[in-house]
Amino acid sequence: MKLSKRIQKVKPSATLALTALANKLKSQGVDVIGFGAGEPDFDTPVQIKNAAIQAIETGKTKYTPAGGIVELKQAITAKFRRDNGLEYKASEVTVNCGGKHSFYNLMQVILDEGDEVIIPAPYWVSYPPMVTLAEGVPVILQCSEENGFKLVPEQLKKAISSKTKAIVINSPSNPTGAAYSREELEALAGVLQGKDILIISDDIYESIVYDGRRFVNMANISDALKRMSIILNGVSKAYSMTGWRIGYMAGEESIIKAVETLQSQSTSNPTSISQWASVEALAGDQSVIGDMLSAFARRRKIIAEGLDAIPCVSCRKPDGAFYAFPCVSEVFNMRGWAEIAAKYKGEFNSPMLCSYLLDEAKVAVVPGIEFGNDNYLRLSFALSDDQITKGIVRIEEAIRKLL
């Protein structure tokens, strides 16, 4: 059977593949430290788990409306009001089977063949493939470390064409942790204002910001920009609920209705039990977020400073999220690199370095090319302080062997 052209254009998620490989090695007794997983290592808070148990015990285990239960939509609109100062009606909100599903559904309902989506790089690995699967064209804009890995107005202005349908703003970012300030968003808004371009605001890491930063998105800038924006979010990162698979989006009612129509013919409703747990997550005690943030802030310091001290490696402290994105371009000029390149043979340098680190140091990290920049690696610091410290020591020892 010949597979479709669309699926042949897409490869598996690199982050999921790496995590699966690390877990396989661990199951075989190999002492691997995995920096790949994009999920908090904390348990889901007990009150959220209890809400799910209660849902099971009271029979809330049947089909729900495709776009989610009323109670969850109300909790989401209340969250937007409380945390973001934004007003949405229940009809302007829909619930999906995870944040990835939200983006996928959105691409399916807004894109026609040849429509362009502007994606700043480094980007989350799944943005371009999901645009491609919807027969759209990803327009990748490289954002330099000198600019904090953030898009600047001049770049955006040059990239907009008659085919531009949308732009993705992921702040704080996966993989760089870059977070836009209000002033930076206002500058980009000046380019977008008045244009028929959808602003896709991926806010999944909004609760994880450091150094007293205050989260802001495009919808906060003005009512006009709110009307141009679709906000994507979910419970996975803020409440350590990655496996519960609940994402949500808010925006123009016609787009939300189209997403629910698509969902009614594909997955149908997100899991009913997870929806009831998410009601508790969004409406219940929010102190759990602060507890996790304190741990992430401590780990951020350990990993950024540790990586920055390694020869030929430099690491900018992330503004938010729980990823370090160190530059390793100088490693590729080290005396021992030619031997590594000859052994692992690849089109790009960062995957070869990752293979070397896995074999030599038993450390699993994600190659930067998967995020659009071959000069970097991505390391999640959603693991214990001891594991982070131990992993950095291993990485340093492996890299020093190339001197």
N, C-alpha and C positions, 0 to 999 in steps of 0.2 A: 504494500500500500504506500503510495507516495504521499508524504506529508504536505500540508499547506505551505505556501510560500511565506506566509506571515510568521509561522512558528519557526521556520528555518532561519529567519533573520534574528532570532532571539536565542541567547544562551542562558543557562541557569544562573541564579543569583550567586555571586561570588561569596558573599558573606555567609549565606546559608550553607553553601558547599564547604567553606572552610570550617565552620562550626561543626558540621557533620563529620569532617575528617578528624578534627581534634578530638571529638567525642569517641570516634571509632578507635583512635590510638589509645585513649585513656582506658577504654573497655578492654584493651589488649594488655593493659598493665604498663603502658608507656607514660612516664611522668611529663605530660605536656601541659604547658601553661597557655591557655587560650585567651588571646586578646581580641578575638573576632566577634563575639556575640554582641549584638546591639540591644541588650535587654538588661534591666537592673537585676542584680543578684539577690535582692531582698525578697522575702516572701510577700505574697499579697496580704495586706492588712487583715487581721482576723475579723473585723466587723463586716468587711466586704465578703469574705468567705461565708460568714454566717448568714448574710443576706441571700447568697446563692443556695445554701442549705435550706433556708426557710422557703425559698421559691420552690424547691423540689418537694418539700414536705407538704406544701399547700397546693400542689398540683399545677403550678405555673410552668408546665412543661409542654405546652401545645404550640401550634402555629401562632404567630402574631402577625400584625400587618407587616408587609414587606419592608417598609421604611422604619419600623420600630414601634414599640409601645408608647402610648401617650405619656405615661409617667416618665419615661426616659427622655422623651423630647422636652417635656417640661423642665426636667433637671438640667438639660443642656442649655435651654434658653435662660434659665436662672443662673447657670454658670457664666454665660456670656455677659449677663447683666452685672453679676458680682465681681468677676475677675477682669473683665475687659471694657466695661462701660458701654456695651453694645446691646441693642434691642433687636430681637428676632422673634417672629411668630413661629408657632409650631409647624406651620406649613412651609417655612423657610429652612427647616432642619430635617435631615434624614440620618438614619443610623445604618452603618455598613459592617461587613465582616472583617474589621481591622482597618487601620489607616491605609495600608497598601491597596485594599479593596476600594476604598474611597477614591483614591487617585485613579485607579484603573477604570472604575465606573464613569468618573468624570471625563476621562479621555474618550471613552466610547460614545458619550452623548454629545460632546461638543465638537469633535473633529471629523472632518471629511478628508478624503484623499488629498494629500499635498498641503494641508493646513500646517502652519509652522508654530512651534511652541519654543519660546526662548527659555533656555535652561542655563543658569550660571554654573560654571565649574570651578572647583570640585563640586560634584553633585551626588545625591543619593543614587546608588547603583541602579535602582529600578525606574527612575524617571524616563530616561531615553527609551528603554525597551517597551514601556507601556505606551508611550507616544507612537512608537513604531507599530505596535500591535493594533493601534487604532487607525493605521495608515497615514498618520501624521509625520511631520519631519522635525526632529529635534534640532534646534539651532543652539549650538554649544558656545558659550562665551567664557573664555578663560579669565578668571579673577586672580590677580597676583597676591602673594603673601604681603607685598608692600602695601597693598590696599586692604589688608585685613581679610583677604579672600572674599571681598565683597564687590558687587557690581557697582560701577560708577555711571553717571548719566551719559557721558560721551559714548561709552560702549553700547548702552541700550539704544541710544538714538540711531547709531549706525546699523544696528541689527534689525530694527523694525522695517518690515516690508508690507506690501499689499496682502501678503499671505499670512501675516502674523495673526494668530488667533488668541494666544495666551502667553503669559510669562509666569514662571514659577519662582516664588520667593520662599526659601526655607530658612527660617530664622527662629532660634539658633539652628545652625546647620549640622547635618550629618553629611560629610565627615569632619569638617574643620572646626566646628563649634563657634563659627562666626555669627555674631548677632548684630542686626542693624539697629542703629539709634533712630529716634524720631526724625532728626535732621537729615540723616542719610536716606530714609524712606521718602521724606518730603522732596528731596532732590530728584529721586527717581520718579516720584509722582508728577513732578513738573514736566517730565517727558511723556508720561502716559495720559495725563489729563486730556479729556476730550476725544481720545481715540477709542475705537471699538475693539478693545483688547481686554480679555478677562485676566484679572490678577488672581493667581492661585496662591494663597497664603498657607503654607504648610507649617502649622504651629505646634506640631506634636511635642516639641521640647520646650514649650513656653515656660514651664514651671522650673526649668533647670537653667538658671542664669547666675552669674557670679559677680563679685566685687560691687554689690549694690546696684547693679543694672536693673532697669525696669523694662519689662517686656512691652513691646508695642508692635502692632502690625498695620498694614495699609488701611484697613477699615477704620482704624482709630484716627486717621489723618483728617478725613472729611466725610460728609454724607455721600458726596459724589463718588469718592473712592470706595466707600462701603458698598455702593450699588454695583461697582465694577468688580468686586471681590467675591471669591468663594473661599471660605475658611475651612481648612481640613484640620482635624484634631482627633484625639482618641484617649482612651484610658490606659494604654499600655505602658507608657514611660512614667507618667506622674504617679501612678498607683501600683506599679510593678504587676501589671495584668497582661503581659504580652500574649500568653496562651489563651486568654479569654476571648480574643478576637472581636473587639468592639472599637470601631472607628466611627467618626461622624463628620458631617459637613453642614455648613450654613451659607446661605446666599440667595440669589434670585430664585423666586418661587418656581418659575418655569423650568429651570435647570434641575432643581430639587425634585420636581415631579417627574422629569424625564429619567433621572437616576433611579427613582423608585419603580418606574415602569420597567426599566432594564433589569433591576434587581428581582422584580416579580417573575421575570422569565428566565432567571439564571439561578442565583442562590436561594431566592425567596428570603425570608426573614433571617437576621442574625440570631444566634442561639438564644432562646427565651431566658434561660437561666443566667447567662452572661449579661443579658440586658438588665435583669433585676439587680444583679450584683453591681452593675454600673450606675444604677440609680443611687445606691448607697455610696459608691465612690464619689460621685459628683455632688451629692446633696449632704453627705455626712461629714464627719470630722476631717478637716483638711490638714491637721497638724502632721500627718504622716509624710506629707510632701516636704515640710521643713526638716524633718528628721533625715530623710534620704539626701536632701540637698547638702546638709552639713557633712555627711560622709563623702559625697561626691566632691565637695570643695577641698576636703583634706586629700583625697586621692588625686585630684587634679594637680595639686602642688607636688606630690610625690612623683607622678609620672612625667610631668612637663620638665621639672628640674632634673630628674634622673636622666631622661633622654637627652636633654640639652647638654649634659656633661659628657656624653659619649663622643669620642673622636669622630669627626666628619659627619656629625648629626646635629641638627638644630631643631628646636621645638618651640613654637609659639604657644603661650597659654591660651586655651580656648575661652571664649566669652561665655559659652553655655554648652549644654548637652554633656555627654560623658565620653568624648572621644579626643584623643591626641592625634595630631596629624604632622608628624615630624618630617622635615626635609632630609633626604638621604642622597641627594645628587652627588655630593662629594665622595660618597662611598664608591660610586661607580668609577672614580678615578684613582682609587687606592691600588697599591702595587699588586695585591692578591686578587683583584677583581677579574682579571683576564682568565684566571684558572676557574673561577666560579662560573663565568659566562660560558666557558668551554664545556664545563660539566653539565650545566642545566639547559643550555641552548634554548633561547626564547626570543620572541619578537620584541619584548619589552624587558627593561631592567628590573622593575619592582617585583614582578612575579618570580624572577630568578633569585632575588635577594630573599624573598619570603620562603622559597624552597630551601635555600641555604640555612636560614634561621631555624626552620622546622627540623631539618636533618641534624644540624650542628648543635643548636641550642635547645631543641625541643620546645620552641616557642612559636605559636601560631598567630600571625598578624596578616592583615589584608593588604594586598598590593594597591598602590595609589592609582594605577592605570584604570582600575575598576571604577574609580570615582572621577576619572578624566584627567589625571596628572601622574605621569610615570615617575616623577622625582620625589614622591612621598609614599609613606605607609600610613595605614590607619590602625590605631590601637584603641580598643574600648577599655576604659578604666572602671567598668562595672564588675569588678572582682575585688577581693580583699586586699588590704594594704600590704600584707605579707606576700601575697602572690604577685602583686605589682612590683614590689621591690625585688623579689627573687627573679622575676622575668626580665627586669631591666639589667640586673647583674649578668644574666645569661646572654642577653643581646650584646652588652658591652664586650664580654669575653669573646664572643663570636666575631664581632667587628674588629677587635684589636688583632685578631689572627690574620686580618687582611692588610695590616700595616706593612 
